[in-house]
Structures are given as structure tokens and as C-alpha cells.
Amino acid sequence: MNILQKVCLIFTLIGALNWGLVGIFEFNLVSAIFGETVLTRVVYAIVGICAVVNIMLLFVDFDNKFKNAWSCGAIVVCVCDW
């Protein structure tokens, strides 16, 4: 699991926990922290983008793709065909 995947997983978990709070307690933690500002919308956008990255992880095996690319010992530029 690379850094991008870990960051996206953390943001997706934050979004999931926020939706859990909204569904169970009708409490929006992101809005409580940032208020109704542009920053709240930015957090929601980041969570959404990270969710898309996590969806792609279901279909692309990044670990094996990068292990195979780096196992030859050469620097390889990987262009992923999503």
C-alpha cells in the first residue's frame, strides 16, 4: 500500500465516520469543525476524490504492478491505464 492509497483510505474513513454520525445522531462533524465555509466543501471534495481512488483499487492491483516494474532494477515510468 503506497502513500496515496493510505491518505485516500484515511479521508474515506473520515467521510464514512462523518456519514455515520449524520445517520445515527444527526450531527455533522465536518460542519461542526469548519462551519458552513468553503473549507467544508473542500473537505467533502477531497473525500469524494479519495473515494474514487479507492474504487479504482478494487479493479487495479497496484502492489503487484509496481513490484513487477521495480523488480528489474531499472527506473520505470508507470502510466496507468485507468
N, C-alpha and C positions, 0 to 999 in steps of 0.2 A: 504494500500500500504506500503510494507516494504522498508527498506533502499536499498536493492539490486534492487528492481523494480524502485525506484526513480533515482538511479545512472544510471541504464540502460536506463531509459527514457531520462535523460539529455544527455547522449552520443549519443543516437539515434537522438535526436533533433539537436545536433551539426552536426552530419553526414548529416541529411536532409537539414539543412540550408547551409552546405557546397556544397551539390549537387545542391541546388537551385542557389547558386552563380555561380557555374560552368555552369549550364544550361542557365542562363539568361545573365550573364556578362562575361563568360569565365574566371572567377577569382577563383582560388583555395586557400581558406583562410588557410587551414591547411599547404599547401606547402609554402604559403607566410610567415607564422609564424615560421615553423620549417625548411624550406628549403627542399632539397632533401636528407634527412638523414634517418637513421634507426628509429628515433623518429617519423617521419611522418608515416612510415609503422606500428609502434606500435599503433599510434592513430587510423589508419584505422582498424587494427586488433581488437582493443577494441570496436570500433563502430560496427564492424561485429558481434562480440560475443554478444554484448548487443542487437543487432537486433534479434539474435536467441532467447535470453531470452524473448524479447518482443513478438516474435511469439508464444512461449510456453504459454505466458499469455493469449492468445486467447483461449486456449484449457483447461487450468487448472485454477480453481478458488482458488487461494492461500488464499485469505482472509477468506473464509468460512472453508477451510481445517484447517487453523491454529486456528481459533476461536473455532471450534469444538474440536480440540486437547487440547487447553488450558482451555476450559471451565470446565473440570473435576477437575482442581486444581492440577493435577499431572504434573511432568516434563515428557514430551513425546518426544522421538526422532522420528522425521518425516522423513521417507525415501520416497521420491517422486518417483513414477514410471513413468518417462517420457519416 
